[in-house]
Amino acid sequence: MRSLLYIIAVILIIGWLLGAFVYDAGSIIHILLVLAIVSLLLGFIRKGTV
């Protein structure tokens, strides 16, 4: 499950980078960054409890 969260986080960060710097997607693209950070934090929290 942790590896899935990391994969999702990496995909979201890449999507955020593409949206922020390649395409003009507006401010909504920053939601991807927030989701990626939440996914990484969930991975770290679950890693500590398992």
PQR file with spaces between the fields and no chain letter, atoms N, CA, C, O and H, PARSE charges and radii, in Angstrom:
ATOM       1  N    MET     1       0.822   -1.197    0.000 -0.4000 1.5000
ATOM       2  CA   MET     1       0.000    0.000    0.000 -0.0000 2.0000
ATOM       3  C    MET     1       0.864    1.258    0.000  0.5500 1.7000
ATOM       4  O    MET     1       0.520    2.263   -0.623 -0.5500 1.4000
ATOM       5  N    ARG     2       2.000    1.187    0.715 -0.4000 1.5000
ATOM       6  CA   ARG     2       2.867    2.370    0.763 -0.0000 2.0000
ATOM       7  C    ARG     2       3.443    2.690   -0.597  0.5500 1.7000
ATOM       8  O    ARG     2       3.531    3.857   -0.978 -0.5500 1.4000
ATOM       9  H    ARG     2       2.280    0.371    1.221  0.4000 1.0000
ATOM      10  N    SER     3       3.840    1.657   -1.339 -0.4000 1.5000
ATOM      11  CA   SER     3       4.427    1.921   -2.649 -0.0000 2.0000
ATOM      12  C    SER     3       3.400    2.544   -3.589  0.5500 1.7000
ATOM      13  O    SER     3       3.750    3.355   -4.447 -0.5500 1.4000
ATOM      14  H    SER     3       3.768    0.709   -1.029  0.4000 1.0000
ATOM      15  N    LEU     4       2.145    2.168   -3.428 -0.4000 1.5000
ATOM      16  CA   LEU     4       1.091    2.762   -4.244 -0.0000 2.0000
ATOM      17  C    LEU     4       0.944    4.249   -3.932  0.5500 1.7000
ATOM      18  O    LEU     4       0.753    5.056   -4.842 -0.5500 1.4000
ATOM      19  H    LEU     4       1.861    1.510   -2.731  0.4000 1.0000
ATOM      20  N    LEU     5       1.031    4.616   -2.649 -0.4000 1.5000
ATOM      21  CA   LEU     5       0.950    6.025   -2.273 -0.0000 2.0000
ATOM      22  C    LEU     5       2.119    6.814   -2.849  0.5500 1.7000
ATOM      23  O    LEU     5       1.948    7.948   -3.296 -0.5500 1.4000
ATOM      24  H    LEU     5       1.186    3.960   -1.911  0.4000 1.0000
ATOM      25  N    TYR     6       3.308    6.213   -2.840 -0.4000 1.5000
ATOM      26  CA   TYR     6       4.469    6.900   -3.395 -0.0000 2.0000
ATOM      27  C    TYR     6       4.332    7.076   -4.909  0.5500 1.7000
ATOM      28  O    TYR     6       4.692    8.121   -5.452 -0.5500 1.4000
ATOM      29  H    TYR     6       3.447    5.292   -2.477  0.4000 1.0000
ATOM      30  N    ILE     7       3.818    6.062   -5.579 -0.4000 1.5000
ATOM      31  CA   ILE     7       3.616    6.160   -7.025 -0.0000 2.0000
ATOM      32  C    ILE     7       2.604    7.253   -7.339  0.5500 1.7000
ATOM      33  O    ILE     7       2.809    8.049   -8.255 -0.5500 1.4000
ATOM      34  H    ILE     7       3.527    5.213   -5.138  0.4000 1.0000
ATOM      35  N    ILE     8       1.519    7.294   -6.587 -0.4000 1.5000
ATOM      36  CA   ILE     8       0.510    8.339   -6.793 -0.0000 2.0000
ATOM      37  C    ILE     8       1.114    9.713   -6.542  0.5500 1.7000
ATOM      38  O    ILE     8       0.862   10.652   -7.296 -0.5500 1.4000
ATOM      39  H    ILE     8       1.352    6.648   -5.843  0.4000 1.0000
ATOM      40  N    ALA     9       1.913    9.833   -5.483 -0.4000 1.5000
ATOM      41  CA   ALA     9       2.531   11.119   -5.165 -0.0000 2.0000
ATOM      42  C    ALA     9       3.466   11.564   -6.280  0.5500 1.7000
ATOM      43  O    ALA     9       3.463   12.738   -6.650 -0.5500 1.4000
ATOM      44  H    ALA     9       2.118    9.070   -4.870  0.4000 1.0000
ATOM      45  N    VAL    10       4.258   10.661   -6.817 -0.4000 1.5000
ATOM      46  CA   VAL    10       5.185   11.016   -7.897 -0.0000 2.0000
ATOM      47  C    VAL    10       4.412   11.439   -9.144  0.5500 1.7000
ATOM      48  O    VAL    10       4.777   12.415   -9.799 -0.5500 1.4000
ATOM      49  H    VAL    10       4.260    9.708   -6.516  0.4000 1.0000
ATOM      50  N    ILE    11       3.358   10.716   -9.470 -0.4000 1.5000
ATOM      51  CA   ILE    11       2.552   11.080  -10.632 -0.0000 2.0000
ATOM      52  C    ILE    11       1.916   12.448  -10.442  0.5500 1.7000
ATOM      53  O    ILE    11       1.876   13.247  -11.378 -0.5500 1.4000
ATOM      54  H    ILE    11       3.062    9.923   -8.938  0.4000 1.0000
ATOM      55  N    LEU    12       1.420   12.726   -9.244 -0.4000 1.5000
ATOM      56  CA   LEU    12       0.810   14.026   -8.984 -0.0000 2.0000
ATOM      57  C    LEU    12       1.832   15.154   -9.047  0.5500 1.7000
ATOM      58  O    LEU    12       1.533   16.237   -9.551 -0.5500 1.4000
ATOM      59  H    LEU    12       1.453   12.077   -8.484  0.4000 1.0000
ATOM      60  N    ILE    13       3.037   14.906   -8.538 -0.4000 1.5000
ATOM      61  CA   ILE    13       4.081   15.944   -8.597 -0.0000 2.0000
ATOM      62  C    ILE    13       4.486   16.210  -10.042  0.5500 1.7000
ATOM      63  O    ILE    13       4.659   17.363  -10.437 -0.5500 1.4000
ATOM      64  H    ILE    13       3.280   14.027   -8.129  0.4000 1.0000
ATOM      65  N    ILE    14       4.639   15.153  -10.829 -0.4000 1.5000
ATOM      66  CA   ILE    14       4.971   15.336  -12.248 -0.0000 2.0000
ATOM      67  C    ILE    14       3.854   16.090  -12.961  0.5500 1.7000
ATOM      68  O    ILE    14       4.111   16.985  -13.765 -0.5500 1.4000
ATOM      69  H    ILE    14       4.499   14.216  -10.508  0.4000 1.0000
ATOM      70  N    GLY    15       2.620   15.722  -12.661 -0.4000 1.5000
ATOM      71  CA   GLY    15       1.481   16.443  -13.244 -0.0000 2.0000
ATOM      72  C    GLY    15       1.457   17.900  -12.830  0.5500 1.7000
ATOM      73  O    GLY    15       1.127   18.776  -13.630 -0.5500 1.4000
ATOM      74  H    GLY    15       2.411   14.994  -12.008  0.4000 1.0000
ATOM      75  N    TRP    16       1.809   18.161  -11.574 -0.4000 1.5000
ATOM      76  CA   TRP    16       1.853   19.541  -11.116 -0.0000 2.0000
ATOM      77  C    TRP    16       2.938   20.320  -11.837  0.5500 1.7000
ATOM      78  O    TRP    16       2.718   21.458  -12.252 -0.5500 1.4000
ATOM      79  H    TRP    16       2.077   17.450  -10.924  0.4000 1.0000
ATOM      80  N    LEU    17       4.110   19.713  -11.989 -0.4000 1.5000
ATOM      81  CA   LEU    17       5.206   20.392  -12.687 -0.0000 2.0000
ATOM      82  C    LEU    17       4.824   20.690  -14.131  0.5500 1.7000
ATOM      83  O    LEU    17       5.071   21.790  -14.627 -0.5500 1.4000
ATOM      84  H    LEU    17       4.289   18.788  -11.652  0.4000 1.0000
ATOM      85  N    LEU    18       4.224   19.717  -14.805 -0.4000 1.5000
ATOM      86  CA   LEU    18       3.802   19.949  -16.185 -0.0000 2.0000
ATOM      87  C    LEU    18       2.735   21.027  -16.254  0.5500 1.7000
ATOM      88  O    LEU    18       2.775   21.888  -17.132 -0.5500 1.4000
ATOM      89  H    LEU    18       4.024   18.824  -14.402  0.4000 1.0000
ATOM      90  N    GLY    19       1.789   20.985  -15.341 -0.4000 1.5000
ATOM      91  CA   GLY    19       0.711   21.966  -15.350 -0.0000 2.0000
ATOM      92  C    GLY    19       1.172   23.358  -14.987  0.5500 1.7000
ATOM      93  O    GLY    19       0.654   24.348  -15.504 -0.5500 1.4000
ATOM      94  H    GLY    19       1.756   20.285  -14.628  0.4000 1.0000
ATOM      95  N    ALA    20       2.142   23.435  -14.099 -0.4000 1.5000
ATOM      96  CA   ALA    20       2.603   24.741  -13.638 -0.0000 2.0000
ATOM      97  C    ALA    20       3.571   25.397  -14.618  0.5500 1.7000
ATOM      98  O    ALA    20       3.570   26.619  -14.765 -0.5500 1.4000
ATOM      99  H    ALA    20       2.562   22.631  -13.679  0.4000 1.0000
ATOM     100  N    PHE    21       4.397   24.594  -15.288 -0.4000 1.5000
ATOM     101  CA   PHE    21       5.462   25.177  -16.089 -0.0000 2.0000
ATOM     102  C    PHE    21       5.301   24.982  -17.591  0.5500 1.7000
ATOM     103  O    PHE    21       5.828   25.782  -18.365 -0.5500 1.4000
ATOM     104  H    PHE    21       4.398   23.601  -15.168  0.4000 1.0000
ATOM     105  N    VAL    22       4.596   23.952  -18.024 -0.4000 1.5000
ATOM     106  CA   VAL    22       4.456   23.683  -19.449 -0.0000 2.0000
ATOM     107  C    VAL    22       3.139   24.229  -19.979  0.5500 1.7000
ATOM     108  O    VAL    22       3.108   24.927  -20.992 -0.5500 1.4000
ATOM     109  H    VAL    22       4.168   23.302  -17.395  0.4000 1.0000
ATOM     110  N    TYR    23       2.055   23.905  -19.286 -0.4000 1.5000
ATOM     111  CA   TYR    23       0.733   24.354  -19.703 -0.0000 2.0000
ATOM     112  C    TYR    23       0.239   25.420  -18.745  0.5500 1.7000
ATOM     113  O    TYR    23       0.623   25.446  -17.576 -0.5500 1.4000
ATOM     114  H    TYR    23       2.080   23.338  -18.463  0.4000 1.0000
ATOM     115  N    ASP    24      -0.609   26.290  -19.244 -0.4000 1.5000
ATOM     116  CA   ASP    24      -1.191   27.324  -18.400 -0.0000 2.0000
ATOM     117  C    ASP    24      -2.522   26.810  -17.867  0.5500 1.7000
ATOM     118  O    ASP    24      -3.577   27.065  -18.449 -0.5500 1.4000
ATOM     119  H    ASP    24      -0.921   26.269  -20.194  0.4000 1.0000
ATOM     120  N    ALA    25      -2.460   26.082  -16.753 -0.4000 1.5000
ATOM     121  CA   ALA    25      -3.657   25.437  -16.211 -0.0000 2.0000
ATOM     122  C    ALA    25      -4.307   26.265  -15.107  0.5500 1.7000
ATOM     123  O    ALA    25      -5.332   25.860  -14.559 -0.5500 1.4000
ATOM     124  H    ALA    25      -1.604   25.875  -16.281  0.4000 1.0000
ATOM     125  N    GLY    26      -3.742   27.391  -14.780 -0.4000 1.5000
ATOM     126  CA   GLY    26      -4.325   28.221  -13.738 -0.0000 2.0000
ATOM     127  C    GLY    26      -3.943   27.748  -12.349  0.5500 1.7000
ATOM     128  O    GLY    26      -3.055   26.912  -12.185 -0.5500 1.4000
ATOM     129  H    GLY    26      -2.909   27.720  -15.225  0.4000 1.0000
ATOM     130  N    SER    27      -4.619   28.287  -11.359 -0.4000 1.5000
ATOM     131  CA   SER    27      -4.265   27.984   -9.970 -0.0000 2.0000
ATOM     132  C    SER    27      -4.802   26.631   -9.515  0.5500 1.7000
ATOM     133  O    SER    27      -4.375   26.124   -8.478 -0.5500 1.4000
ATOM     134  H    SER    27      -5.341   28.966  -11.492  0.4000 1.0000
ATOM     135  N    ILE    28      -5.725   26.036  -10.262 -0.4000 1.5000
ATOM     136  CA   ILE    28      -6.287   24.742   -9.876 -0.0000 2.0000
ATOM     137  C    ILE    28      -5.223   23.648   -9.885  0.5500 1.7000
ATOM     138  O    ILE    28      -5.393   22.621   -9.227 -0.5500 1.4000
ATOM     139  H    ILE    28      -6.072   26.447  -11.105  0.4000 1.0000
ATOM     140  N    ILE    29      -4.141   23.847  -10.614 -0.4000 1.5000
ATOM     141  CA   ILE    29      -3.085   22.839  -10.734 -0.0000 2.0000
ATOM     142  C    ILE    29      -2.372   22.624   -9.400  0.5500 1.7000
ATOM     143  O    ILE    29      -1.760   21.577   -9.192 -0.5500 1.4000
ATOM     144  H    ILE    29      -4.003   24.681  -11.149  0.4000 1.0000
ATOM     145  N    HIS    30      -2.441   23.592   -8.503 -0.4000 1.5000
ATOM     146  CA   HIS    30      -1.756   23.459   -7.224 -0.0000 2.0000
ATOM     147  C    HIS    30      -2.444   22.437   -6.316  0.5500 1.7000
ATOM     148  O    HIS    30      -1.853   21.982   -5.337 -0.5500 1.4000
ATOM     149  H    HIS    30      -2.938   24.443   -8.672  0.4000 1.0000
ATOM     150  N    ILE    31      -3.674   22.079   -6.633 -0.4000 1.5000
ATOM     151  CA   ILE    31      -4.351   21.019   -5.889 -0.0000 2.0000
ATOM     152  C    ILE    31      -3.587   19.714   -6.048  0.5500 1.7000
ATOM     153  O    ILE    31      -3.543   18.910   -5.117 -0.5500 1.4000
ATOM     154  H    ILE    31      -4.154   22.449   -7.428  0.4000 1.0000
ATOM     155  N    LEU    32      -2.983   19.489   -7.214 -0.4000 1.5000
ATOM     156  CA   LEU    32      -2.171   18.290   -7.421 -0.0000 2.0000
ATOM     157  C    LEU    32      -1.004   18.236   -6.445  0.5500 1.7000
ATOM     158  O    LEU    32      -0.684   17.176   -5.908 -0.5500 1.4000
ATOM     159  H    LEU    32      -3.019   20.142   -7.970  0.4000 1.0000
ATOM     160  N    LEU    33      -0.374   19.374   -6.219 -0.4000 1.5000
ATOM     161  CA   LEU    33       0.751   19.419   -5.280 -0.0000 2.0000
ATOM     162  C    LEU    33       0.286   19.109   -3.865  0.5500 1.7000
ATOM     163  O    LEU    33       0.957   18.378   -3.137 -0.5500 1.4000
ATOM     164  H    LEU    33      -0.634   20.235   -6.655  0.4000 1.0000
ATOM     165  N    VAL    34      -0.841   19.651   -3.477 -0.4000 1.5000
ATOM     166  CA   VAL    34      -1.375   19.388   -2.146 -0.0000 2.0000
ATOM     167  C    VAL    34      -1.712   17.907   -1.993  0.5500 1.7000
ATOM     168  O    VAL    34      -1.418   17.313   -0.955 -0.5500 1.4000
ATOM     169  H    VAL    34      -1.386   20.245   -4.069  0.4000 1.0000
ATOM     170  N    LEU    35      -2.321   17.307   -3.004 -0.4000 1.5000
ATOM     171  CA   LEU    35      -2.652   15.887   -2.951 -0.0000 2.0000
ATOM     172  C    LEU    35      -1.392   15.025   -2.875  0.5500 1.7000
ATOM     173  O    LEU    35      -1.369   14.013   -2.174 -0.5500 1.4000
ATOM     174  H    LEU    35      -2.561   17.789   -3.846  0.4000 1.0000
ATOM     175  N    ALA    36      -0.358   15.423   -3.590 -0.4000 1.5000
ATOM     176  CA   ALA    36       0.897   14.678   -3.544 -0.0000 2.0000
ATOM     177  C    ALA    36       1.525   14.738   -2.151  0.5500 1.7000
ATOM     178  O    ALA    36       2.026   13.733   -1.647 -0.5500 1.4000
ATOM     179  H    ALA    36      -0.377   16.245   -4.160  0.4000 1.0000
ATOM     180  N    ILE    37       1.495   15.900   -1.542 -0.4000 1.5000
ATOM     181  CA   ILE    37       2.065   16.045   -0.195 -0.0000 2.0000
ATOM     182  C    ILE    37       1.266   15.222    0.805  0.5500 1.7000
ATOM     183  O    ILE    37       1.844   14.570    1.674 -0.5500 1.4000
ATOM     184  H    ILE    37       1.088   16.717   -1.951  0.4000 1.0000
ATOM     185  N    VAL    38      -0.056   15.247    0.688 -0.4000 1.5000
ATOM     186  CA   VAL    38      -0.893   14.448    1.581 -0.0000 2.0000
ATOM     187  C    VAL    38      -0.603   12.966    1.394  0.5500 1.7000
ATOM     188  O    VAL    38      -0.533   12.216    2.368 -0.5500 1.4000
ATOM     189  H    VAL    38      -0.526   15.777   -0.018  0.4000 1.0000
ATOM     190  N    SER    39      -0.436   12.548    0.157 -0.4000 1.5000
ATOM     191  CA   SER    39      -0.136   11.146   -0.114 -0.0000 2.0000
ATOM     192  C    SER    39       1.201   10.738    0.492  0.5500 1.7000
ATOM     193  O    SER    39       1.314    9.659    1.073 -0.5500 1.4000
ATOM     194  H    SER    39      -0.493   13.157   -0.633  0.4000 1.0000
ATOM     195  N    LEU    40       2.202   11.580    0.364 -0.4000 1.5000
ATOM     196  CA   LEU    40       3.505   11.286    0.967 -0.0000 2.0000
ATOM     197  C    LEU    40       3.422   11.243    2.487  0.5500 1.7000
ATOM     198  O    LEU    40       4.018   10.371    3.120 -0.5500 1.4000
ATOM     199  H    LEU    40       2.111   12.457   -0.108  0.4000 1.0000
ATOM     200  N    LEU    41       2.687   12.178    3.072 -0.4000 1.5000
ATOM     201  CA   LEU    41       2.542   12.185    4.528 -0.0000 2.0000
ATOM     202  C    LEU    41       1.823   10.931    5.014  0.5500 1.7000
ATOM     203  O    LEU    41       2.203   10.354    6.032 -0.5500 1.4000
ATOM     204  H    LEU    41       2.203   12.887    2.558  0.4000 1.0000
ATOM     205  N    LEU    42       0.797   10.512    4.300 -0.4000 1.5000
ATOM     206  CA   LEU    42       0.110    9.276    4.674 -0.0000 2.0000
ATOM     207  C    LEU    42       1.053    8.082    4.600  0.5500 1.7000
ATOM     208  O    LEU    42       1.001    7.189    5.446 -0.5500 1.4000
ATOM     209  H    LEU    42       0.488   10.982    3.472  0.4000 1.0000
ATOM     210  N    GLY    43       1.908    8.070    3.595 -0.4000 1.5000
ATOM     211  CA   GLY    43       2.877    6.993    3.483 -0.0000 2.0000
ATOM     212  C    GLY    43       3.850    6.973    4.639  0.5500 1.7000
ATOM     213  O    GLY    43       4.179    5.908    5.160 -0.5500 1.4000
ATOM     214  H    GLY    43       1.950    8.796    2.908  0.4000 1.0000
ATOM     215  N    PHE    44       4.315    8.149    5.045 -0.4000 1.5000
ATOM     216  CA   PHE    44       5.251    8.215    6.175 -0.0000 2.0000
ATOM     217  C    PHE    44       4.562    7.838    7.484  0.5500 1.7000
ATOM     218  O    PHE    44       5.151    7.156    8.322 -0.5500 1.4000
ATOM     219  H    PHE    44       4.047    9.015    4.621  0.4000 1.0000
ATOM     220  N    ILE    45       3.331    8.276    7.660 -0.4000 1.5000
ATOM     221  CA   ILE    45       2.609    7.962    8.889 -0.0000 2.0000
ATOM     222  C    ILE    45       2.340    6.465    8.979  0.5500 1.7000
ATOM     223  O    ILE    45       2.535    5.862   10.034 -0.5500 1.4000
ATOM     224  H    ILE    45       2.852    8.831    6.979  0.4000 1.0000
ATOM     225  N    ARG    46       1.899    5.871    7.894 -0.4000 1.5000
ATOM     226  CA   ARG    46       1.612    4.441    7.901 -0.0000 2.0000
ATOM     227  C    ARG    46       2.894    3.607    8.027  0.5500 1.7000
ATOM     228  O    ARG    46       2.874    2.514    8.593 -0.5500 1.4000
ATOM     229  H    ARG    46       1.741    6.362    7.037  0.4000 1.0000
ATOM     230  N    LYS    47       3.992    4.121    7.503 -0.4000 1.5000
ATOM     231  CA   LYS    47       5.264    3.404    7.624 -0.0000 2.0000
ATOM     232  C    LYS    47       5.693    3.337    9.081  0.5500 1.7000
ATOM     233  O    LYS    47       6.263    2.333    9.508 -0.5500 1.4000
ATOM     234  H    LYS    47       4.008    5.009    7.042  0.4000 1.0000
ATOM     235  N    GLY    48       5.436    4.364    9.833 -0.4000 1.5000
ATOM     236  CA   GLY    48       5.817    4.386   11.229 -0.0000 2.0000
ATOM     237  C    GLY    48       4.956    3.492   12.103  0.5500 1.7000
ATOM     238  O    GLY    48       5.416    3.016   13.141 -0.5500 1.4000
ATOM     239  H    GLY    48       4.974    5.180    9.486  0.4000 1.0000
ATOM     240  N    THR    49       3.716    3.256   11.700 -0.4000 1.5000
ATOM     241  CA   THR    49       2.824    2.460   12.534 -0.0000 2.0000
ATOM     242  C    THR    49       2.855    0.982   12.176  0.5500 1.7000
ATOM     243  O    THR    49       2.394    0.151   12.959 -0.5500 1.4000
ATOM     244  H    THR    49       3.343    3.643   10.857  0.4000 1.0000
ATOM     245  N    VAL    50       3.390    0.637   11.010 -0.4000 1.5000
ATOM     246  CA   VAL    50       3.394   -0.767   10.594 -0.0000 2.0000
ATOM     247  C    VAL    50       4.649   -1.449   11.088  0.5500 1.7000
ATOM     248  O    VAL    50       4.844   -2.639   10.841 -0.5500 1.4000
ATOM     249  H    VAL    50       3.765    1.311   10.374  0.4000 1.0000
